[in-house]
Amino acid sequence: MAKMSDTTAPRMSEGQRAYEAKRAAKAGKTLDQWLKMKAQEREAALAAAQASAEPAKKPGFFARLMERATKPL
């Protein structure tokens, strides 16, 4: 098996590696640069998704009214 660098995924098959190499060549980058860029984009998307998660909103007037109406006396 060929020696892998730190940036290549150890579970990436030869077919996947060839596909990513082809995409990297199309973008004018090396495979290592391409994989680093993909990892950074993945981390940025994950951070954006976590940042956009809004905290729970306070229930509205009618929701609070219905909650009180359904509670036992």
C-alpha positions as CSV (number, residue, x, y, z in Angstrom):
1,M,0.0,0.0,0.0
2,A,1.2,3.5,-0.8
3,K,2.4,5.8,2.0
4,M,-0.4,8.2,3.0
5,S,0.1,11.8,4.2
6,D,-1.6,13.2,7.3
7,T,-4.3,14.9,5.2
8,T,-5.6,11.9,3.3
9,A,-8.3,9.9,5.0
10,P,-7.0,6.5,6.0
11,R,-10.4,4.9,5.0
12,M,-10.4,6.4,1.5
13,S,-10.3,3.7,-1.2
14,E,-8.3,3.9,-4.3
15,G,-11.4,4.8,-6.3
16,Q,-12.3,7.6,-4.0
17,R,-8.7,8.9,-4.0
18,A,-8.7,8.8,-7.8
19,Y,-12.0,10.7,-7.9
20,E,-10.8,13.4,-5.5
21,A,-7.5,13.7,-7.4
22,K,-9.5,14.3,-10.6
23,R,-11.6,17.0,-8.9
24,A,-8.5,18.6,-7.5
25,A,-6.8,18.6,-10.9
26,K,-9.9,20.2,-12.4
27,A,-9.7,22.9,-9.7
28,G,-6.0,23.4,-10.3
29,K,-4.9,22.1,-6.9
30,T,-2.9,19.2,-5.6
31,L,-4.8,16.4,-3.8
32,D,-3.4,17.5,-0.4
33,Q,-4.5,21.1,-1.0
34,W,-7.9,19.9,-2.2
35,L,-8.5,17.7,0.9
36,K,-7.4,20.4,3.3
37,M,-9.8,22.8,1.6
38,K,-12.6,20.3,1.8
39,A,-11.9,19.8,5.5
40,Q,-11.9,23.5,6.2
41,E,-15.2,23.9,4.3
42,R,-16.7,21.0,6.3
43,E,-15.6,22.6,9.6
44,A,-16.9,26.0,8.5
45,A,-20.3,24.5,7.6
46,L,-20.4,22.7,10.9
47,A,-19.6,25.8,12.8
48,A,-22.2,27.8,10.9
49,A,-24.8,25.1,11.6
50,Q,-24.1,25.2,15.3
51,A,-24.1,29.0,15.4
52,S,-27.4,29.2,13.5
53,A,-29.1,26.9,16.0
54,E,-31.4,29.3,17.8
55,P,-32.2,28.9,21.5
56,A,-35.7,27.7,22.4
57,K,-38.3,30.5,21.9
58,K,-40.5,31.5,24.8
59,P,-44.1,30.2,24.2
60,G,-46.5,32.7,22.9
61,F,-49.5,34.2,24.8
62,F,-52.0,31.6,23.7
63,A,-49.7,28.7,24.3
64,R,-49.1,29.8,27.8
65,L,-52.8,30.3,28.3
66,M,-53.6,26.8,27.0
67,E,-50.9,25.4,29.3
68,R,-52.4,27.0,32.3
69,A,-55.9,26.0,31.3
70,T,-54.9,22.3,31.0
71,K,-53.2,22.2,34.4
72,P,-55.2,20.6,37.3
73,L,-56.4,23.0,40.0
